Amino acid sequence: MDIDLARTWVQAIAAAVDKHKDHLTQLDSAIGDADHGVNMHRGFSAATTALTDYTPPTVGAVLVKTGTTLISSVGGASGPLYGSAFRAIGKALDTPTADTQQFAAALAAGLASVQQLGAAAPGDKTMIDAYAPALAAFQQQANSGSDFATAARAAADAAEDGMRATIPLQARKGRASYLGARSIGHQDPGATSTALIFRALAETVTAR
């Protein structure tokens, strides 16, 4: 991962969110405030704009800038959660390039930041249900000596599996938790956008 690739990743996330924003909104309308697609689109569009004339010194600076922009431009819980994740990932990557092991450690810092802020755990029907398995898959590939692209693809696959696994869960955190048993049978929108982020990473790295 280098500076240009980090910037391209953020652009790819923005494109994916733009493509799927109506689907995210439909998912959120069932168990949330029906604004997740709009909020994520606003945030990553703003992040892309913020990076346009920015000359970052490190990979981390790209992601910190992204996180800061998300916090300032996204409403609801999504801004602080995704913003804190990208800021934590960025702060762990204070280098011009990052290898697979370094990026795995940065992803772990991102997950820890989200869990500290949102107090959610796997099984609570949140973005954690996609992020945690994605991190585990990336770490496993990194520890086995796989290259960055292989690790990123494994993480994306695991995130999507985790996303689908939220459907039968009852929400225990966030707005959806107010619905109780009525949240069962719906895919979590936060897990879905998290899966989009990891798939965008895999596609960006593979295309390099």
Contacts in CASP RR format, 6 or more apart in sequence:
PFRMAT RR
TARGET T0000
AUTHOR 0000-0000-0000
METHOD contacts of the structure
MODEL  1
MDIDLARTWVQAIAAAVDKHKDHLTQLDSAIGDADHGVNMHRGFSAATTA
LTDYTPPTVGAVLVKTGTTLISSVGGASGPLYGSAFRAIGKALDTPTADT
QQFAAALAAGLASVQQLGAAAPGDKTMIDAYAPALAAFQQQANSGSDFAT
AARAAADAAEDGMRATIPLQARKGRASYLGARSIGHQDPGATSTALIFRA
LAETVTAR
1 59 0 8 1.000
1 93 0 8 1.000
1 97 0 8 1.000
1 98 0 8 1.000
1 99 0 8 1.000
1 103 0 8 1.000
1 148 0 8 1.000
1 205 0 8 1.000
2 59 0 8 1.000
2 96 0 8 1.000
2 97 0 8 1.000
2 98 0 8 1.000
3 56 0 8 1.000
3 58 0 8 1.000
3 59 0 8 1.000
3 61 0 8 1.000
3 62 0 8 1.000
3 96 0 8 1.000
3 97 0 8 1.000
5 59 0 8 1.000
5 204 0 8 1.000
5 205 0 8 1.000
5 208 0 8 1.000
6 56 0 8 1.000
6 59 0 8 1.000
6 60 0 8 1.000
6 62 0 8 1.000
6 63 0 8 1.000
7 51 0 8 1.000
7 56 0 8 1.000
7 62 0 8 1.000
8 204 0 8 1.000
9 200 0 8 1.000
9 201 0 8 1.000
9 204 0 8 1.000
9 205 0 8 1.000
10 44 0 8 1.000
10 47 0 8 1.000
10 48 0 8 1.000
10 51 0 8 1.000
10 62 0 8 1.000
10 63 0 8 1.000
10 66 0 8 1.000
11 48 0 8 1.000
11 51 0 8 1.000
12 200 0 8 1.000
12 201 0 8 1.000
12 203 0 8 1.000
12 204 0 8 1.000
13 44 0 8 1.000
13 196 0 8 1.000
13 197 0 8 1.000
13 200 0 8 1.000
14 41 0 8 1.000
14 44 0 8 1.000
14 45 0 8 1.000
14 47 0 8 1.000
14 48 0 8 1.000
15 200 0 8 1.000
16 196 0 8 1.000
16 197 0 8 1.000
16 199 0 8 1.000
16 200 0 8 1.000
17 24 0 8 1.000
17 37 0 8 1.000
17 40 0 8 1.000
17 41 0 8 1.000
17 44 0 8 1.000
17 193 0 8 1.000
17 196 0 8 1.000
18 41 0 8 1.000
18 44 0 8 1.000
18 45 0 8 1.000
20 37 0 8 1.000
20 192 0 8 1.000
20 196 0 8 1.000
21 37 0 8 1.000
21 38 0 8 1.000
21 40 0 8 1.000
21 41 0 8 1.000
22 37 0 8 1.000
23 192 0 8 1.000
24 36 0 8 1.000
24 37 0 8 1.000
24 40 0 8 1.000
24 189 0 8 1.000
24 190 0 8 1.000
24 192 0 8 1.000
24 193 0 8 1.000
25 34 0 8 1.000
25 35 0 8 1.000
25 36 0 8 1.000
25 37 0 8 1.000
25 38 0 8 1.000
27 36 0 8 1.000
27 186 0 8 1.000
27 187 0 8 1.000
27 188 0 8 1.000
27 189 0 8 1.000
27 192 0 8 1.000
28 34 0 8 1.000
28 35 0 8 1.000
28 36 0 8 1.000
28 37 0 8 1.000
28 189 0 8 1.000
30 186 0 8 1.000
31 171 0 8 1.000
31 175 0 8 1.000
31 176 0 8 1.000
31 179 0 8 1.000
31 182 0 8 1.000
31 183 0 8 1.000
31 186 0 8 1.000
31 188 0 8 1.000
31 189 0 8 1.000
32 175 0 8 1.000
32 176 0 8 1.000
32 189 0 8 1.000
33 76 0 8 1.000
33 175 0 8 1.000
35 75 0 8 1.000
35 76 0 8 1.000
36 78 0 8 1.000
36 189 0 8 1.000
36 190 0 8 1.000
36 193 0 8 1.000
37 189 0 8 1.000
37 193 0 8 1.000
39 74 0 8 1.000
39 75 0 8 1.000
39 76 0 8 1.000
39 78 0 8 1.000
39 79 0 8 1.000
40 74 0 8 1.000
40 78 0 8 1.000
40 82 0 8 1.000
40 193 0 8 1.000
42 73 0 8 1.000
42 74 0 8 1.000
42 75 0 8 1.000
43 69 0 8 1.000
43 70 0 8 1.000
43 73 0 8 1.000
43 74 0 8 1.000
43 79 0 8 1.000
44 70 0 8 1.000
46 69 0 8 1.000
46 70 0 8 1.000
46 72 0 8 1.000
46 73 0 8 1.000
47 65 0 8 1.000
47 66 0 8 1.000
47 67 0 8 1.000
47 69 0 8 1.000
47 70 0 8 1.000
47 73 0 8 1.000
50 65 0 8 1.000
50 66 0 8 1.000
50 69 0 8 1.000
51 62 0 8 1.000
51 65 0 8 1.000
51 66 0 8 1.000
54 62 0 8 1.000
54 65 0 8 1.000
56 62 0 8 1.000
56 65 0 8 1.000
57 96 0 8 1.000
58 93 0 8 1.000
58 94 0 8 1.000
58 95 0 8 1.000
58 96 0 8 1.000
59 90 0 8 1.000
59 93 0 8 1.000
59 95 0 8 1.000
59 96 0 8 1.000
59 97 0 8 1.000
59 98 0 8 1.000
60 89 0 8 1.000
60 90 0 8 1.000
60 91 0 8 1.000
60 92 0 8 1.000
60 93 0 8 1.000
60 94 0 8 1.000
60 95 0 8 1.000
60 98 0 8 1.000
61 90 0 8 1.000
62 90 0 8 1.000
63 86 0 8 1.000
63 87 0 8 1.000
63 89 0 8 1.000
63 90 0 8 1.000
63 93 0 8 1.000
64 86 0 8 1.000
64 87 0 8 1.000
64 90 0 8 1.000
64 91 0 8 1.000
66 83 0 8 1.000
66 86 0 8 1.000
67 82 0 8 1.000
67 83 0 8 1.000
67 84 0 8 1.000
67 85 0 8 1.000
67 86 0 8 1.000
67 87 0 8 1.000
68 83 0 8 1.000
68 87 0 8 1.000
70 78 0 8 1.000
70 79 0 8 1.000
70 82 0 8 1.000
70 83 0 8 1.000
70 86 0 8 1.000
71 79 0 8 1.000
71 80 0 8 1.000
71 83 0 8 1.000
71 84 0 8 1.000
71 87 0 8 1.000
73 79 0 8 1.000
74 82 0 8 1.000
74 83 0 8 1.000
77 118 0 8 1.000
77 174 0 8 1.000
77 175 0 8 1.000
78 190 0 8 1.000
78 193 0 8 1.000
80 117 0 8 1.000
81 114 0 8 1.000
81 117 0 8 1.000
81 118 0 8 1.000
81 127 0 8 1.000
82 127 0 8 1.000
82 193 0 8 1.000
84 110 0 8 1.000
84 113 0 8 1.000
84 114 0 8 1.000
84 117 0 8 1.000
85 110 0 8 1.000
85 111 0 8 1.000
85 113 0 8 1.000
85 114 0 8 1.000
85 131 0 8 1.000
86 110 0 8 1.000
87 113 0 8 1.000
88 106 0 8 1.000
88 109 0 8 1.000
88 110 0 8 1.000
88 112 0 8 1.000
88 113 0 8 1.000
89 106 0 8 1.000
89 107 0 8 1.000
89 109 0 8 1.000
89 110 0 8 1.000
90 106 0 8 1.000
91 109 0 8 1.000
92 102 0 8 1.000
92 105 0 8 1.000
92 106 0 8 1.000
92 109 0 8 1.000
92 110 0 8 1.000
93 102 0 8 1.000
93 103 0 8 1.000
93 106 0 8 1.000
95 102 0 8 1.000
98 106 0 8 1.000
99 148 0 8 1.000
100 138 0 8 1.000
100 141 0 8 1.000
100 142 0 8 1.000
100 145 0 8 1.000
100 146 0 8 1.000
100 147 0 8 1.000
100 148 0 8 1.000
100 151 0 8 1.000
101 142 0 8 1.000
101 143 0 8 1.000
103 138 0 8 1.000
103 142 0 8 1.000
103 148 0 8 1.000
103 151 0 8 1.000
104 135 0 8 1.000
104 138 0 8 1.000
104 139 0 8 1.000
104 142 0 8 1.000
104 143 0 8 1.000
104 151 0 8 1.000
107 134 0 8 1.000
107 135 0 8 1.000
107 138 0 8 1.000
107 139 0 8 1.000
107 155 0 8 1.000
108 135 0 8 1.000
108 139 0 8 1.000
111 128 0 8 1.000
111 131 0 8 1.000
111 132 0 8 1.000
111 135 0 8 1.000
114 120 0 8 1.000
114 127 0 8 1.000
114 128 0 8 1.000
114 131 0 8 1.000
115 121 0 8 1.000
115 128 0 8 1.000
118 126 0 8 1.000
118 173 0 8 1.000
119 173 0 8 1.000
120 126 0 8 1.000
120 127 0 8 1.000
120 128 0 8 1.000
120 172 0 8 1.000
120 173 0 8 1.000
120 174 0 8 1.000
121 128 0 8 1.000
122 128 0 8 1.000
122 129 0 8 1.000
122 132 0 8 1.000
122 133 0 8 1.000
123 129 0 8 1.000
123 166 0 8 1.000
123 169 0 8 1.000
123 172 0 8 1.000
124 169 0 8 1.000
124 171 0 8 1.000
124 172 0 8 1.000
124 173 0 8 1.000
125 166 0 8 1.000
125 169 0 8 1.000
125 170 0 8 1.000
125 171 0 8 1.000
125 172 0 8 1.000
125 173 0 8 1.000
125 176 0 8 1.000
125 177 0 8 1.000
125 183 0 8 1.000
125 188 0 8 1.000
125 191 0 8 1.000
126 171 0 8 1.000
126 173 0 8 1.000
126 174 0 8 1.000
126 188 0 8 1.000
126 190 0 8 1.000
126 191 0 8 1.000
127 188 0 8 1.000
127 190 0 8 1.000
127 191 0 8 1.000
127 193 0 8 1.000
127 194 0 8 1.000
128 191 0 8 1.000
129 162 0 8 1.000
129 163 0 8 1.000
129 165 0 8 1.000
129 166 0 8 1.000
129 169 0 8 1.000
129 188 0 8 1.000
129 191 0 8 1.000
130 159 0 8 1.000
130 160 0 8 1.000
130 162 0 8 1.000
130 163 0 8 1.000
130 166 0 8 1.000
130 190 0 8 1.000
130 191 0 8 1.000
130 192 0 8 1.000
130 194 0 8 1.000
130 195 0 8 1.000
130 198 0 8 1.000
131 159 0 8 1.000
131 194 0 8 1.000
133 158 0 8 1.000
133 159 0 8 1.000
133 161 0 8 1.000
133 162 0 8 1.000
134 155 0 8 1.000
134 156 0 8 1.000
134 158 0 8 1.000
134 159 0 8 1.000
134 194 0 8 1.000
134 195 0 8 1.000
134 198 0 8 1.000
135 155 0 8 1.000
136 158 0 8 1.000
137 151 0 8 1.000
137 154 0 8 1.000
137 155 0 8 1.000
137 157 0 8 1.000
137 158 0 8 1.000
138 151 0 8 1.000
138 152 0 8 1.000
138 154 0 8 1.000
138 155 0 8 1.000
140 154 0 8 1.000
141 150 0 8 1.000
141 151 0 8 1.000
141 154 0 8 1.000
141 155 0 8 1.000
142 151 0 8 1.000
146 154 0 8 1.000
148 205 0 8 1.000
149 202 0 8 1.000
149 205 0 8 1.000
149 206 0 8 1.000
149 208 0 8 1.000
152 198 0 8 1.000
152 201 0 8 1.000
152 202 0 8 1.000
152 205 0 8 1.000
152 206 0 8 1.000
153 202 0 8 1.000
153 206 0 8 1.000
155 198 0 8 1.000
155 201 0 8 1.000
155 202 0 8 1.000
156 195 0 8 1.000
156 198 0 8 1.000
156 199 0 8 1.000
156 201 0 8 1.000
156 202 0 8 1.000
158 198 0 8 1.000
159 191 0 8 1.000
159 194 0 8 1.000
159 195 0 8 1.000
159 197 0 8 1.000
159 198 0 8 1.000
159 199 0 8 1.000
160 195 0 8 1.000
160 198 0 8 1.000
160 199 0 8 1.000
162 191 0 8 1.000
162 195 0 8 1.000
163 187 0 8 1.000
163 188 0 8 1.000
163 191 0 8 1.000
163 192 0 8 1.000
163 194 0 8 1.000
163 195 0 8 1.000
164 187 0 8 1.000
166 187 0 8 1.000
166 188 0 8 1.000
166 191 0 8 1.000
167 185 0 8 1.000
167 186 0 8 1.000
167 187 0 8 1.000
168 184 0 8 1.000
168 185 0 8 1.000
169 183 0 8 1.000
169 184 0 8 1.000
169 188 0 8 1.000
170 180 0 8 1.000
170 181 0 8 1.000
170 183 0 8 1.000
170 184 0 8 1.000
171 177 0 8 1.000
171 179 0 8 1.000
171 180 0 8 1.000
171 183 0 8 1.000
171 188 0 8 1.000
176 183 0 8 1.000
176 186 0 8 1.000
176 188 0 8 1.000
177 183 0 8 1.000
END
